[in-house]
Every structure is written in structure tokens, then in C-alpha cells.
Amino acid sequence: MALKMNSIQVFNSLDAADDSERLERWNMSPDERLEILERLRSLKYPDGKIAPRLRRVLEVASQA
């Protein structure tokens, strides 16, 4: 699954921008959200190791 490249949007207020971003996040599938999480994790930990706290979260999520 490839990440989507977003275009630049202009809003009249911060509230309108927040609403648009919130709607975009709600429209994402769980797989898209996990892909973004993995990408951020790989930027923070490029050696491939998972931080202990994240490991616990992933274990709990996989048990659910």
C-alpha cells in the first residue's frame, strides 16, 4: 500500500483546516494508519528495532 501524496489546501480559518484534517484521518483505513505509524517509527529508529513501549502497544493491539 503506497502512501498518498497530498496537495496543498488553503483554508479561511484554523478551525476549517482542523476539521478537514480530522475528516481525512477518519476516512483512513486501519491499514493506512498503521502504515503511517510504521513509517514514522522507521524514521525514528532506522536500525529496525522497535521501542519497548511501542512493542507493548503492538502486542496489545494484536491480542484484541
C-alpha positions in Angstrom: 0.0 0.0 0.0 1.5 3.3 -1.1 1.1 6.5 0.9 -0.9 9.2 -0.8 0.7 12.5 -1.7 -1.5 15.3 -0.5 -2.0 18.5 -2.4 -1.8 21.9 -0.8 -5.1 23.2 0.5 -5.9 26.8 1.7 -8.5 27.4 4.4 -10.1 30.5 5.7 -9.6 29.6 9.3 -7.7 27.2 11.6 -11.0 25.5 12.5 -11.7 24.7 8.9 -8.2 23.3 8.5 -8.6 21.2 11.7 -12.0 19.9 10.5 -10.6 18.9 7.1 -7.6 17.1 8.7 -9.8 15.3 11.2 -12.1 14.1 8.4 -9.1 12.9 6.4 -7.9 10.9 9.3 -11.3 9.4 10.0 -11.6 8.3 6.3 -8.3 6.3 6.5 -8.4 2.6 6.9 -6.7 1.0 9.8 -4.1 -0.4 7.5 -3.3 3.1 6.2 -2.9 4.4 9.8 -0.6 1.5 10.7 1.4 2.2 7.6 1.9 5.8 8.7 2.9 4.7 12.2 5.4 2.2 10.7 6.9 4.9 8.5 7.3 7.3 11.5 8.8 4.5 13.5 11.3 3.7 10.8 12.4 7.4 10.7 12.9 7.5 14.4 14.5 4.0 14.7 16.3 3.4 11.3 18.1 0.3 12.7 14.8 -1.7 12.6 14.4 -2.1 16.4 11.1 -1.4 17.9 10.9 0.8 21.0 9.8 -1.2 24.1 6.7 0.9 24.7 5.6 0.6 21.0 6.2 -3.2 21.2 3.8 -3.4 24.2 1.2 -1.4 22.2 1.6 -3.6 19.2 1.3 -6.8 21.4 -1.9 -5.5 23.0 -3.3 -4.5 19.6 -2.6 -7.9 18.1 -4.3 -9.7 21.0 -7.5 -7.6 20.5 
